[in-house]
Amino acid sequence: MTVKHLVLFQFKANATAEAVKELSSRMLGLKDGCIHATSNKPYIKSLTGGKDNSPEGVQHGITHAFVAEFESLEDRDYYVNTDPFHAEFKTFAGPFIEKVIVVDYSEGEF
């Protein structure tokens, strides 16, 4: 079962444009940098993201969105709970993030 992992960021007011760009680049770099301990291969199927451009005005401070796709719940769980490259990213990102929202879903499951 494929799993989509939606990550939304609100940056702290004092986060510089350079820091936001670096964090965003590192986030996208997780696709190739996250290597599964069992297969020794990258396991994130796809990872996209960008800056909000919605005219609706209901972002509640969220400015950046990213969507990672995993082949299975097991791969997603490894990413969230174990992957050292992901853990390193979270440590880097922490000082710049005001709020993070994460929603995981499998298409068509309601």
Buried (B, 14 or more C-beta within 10 A) or exposed (E): EBBBBBBBBBBEEEBEEEBBEBBBEBBBEBBEBBBBEEEEEBBBBEBEBEEEEEEEEEEEEBBBBBBBBBEBEBBBBBBBEEBEBBEEBEEBBEEBBBEEEEEBEBEEEE
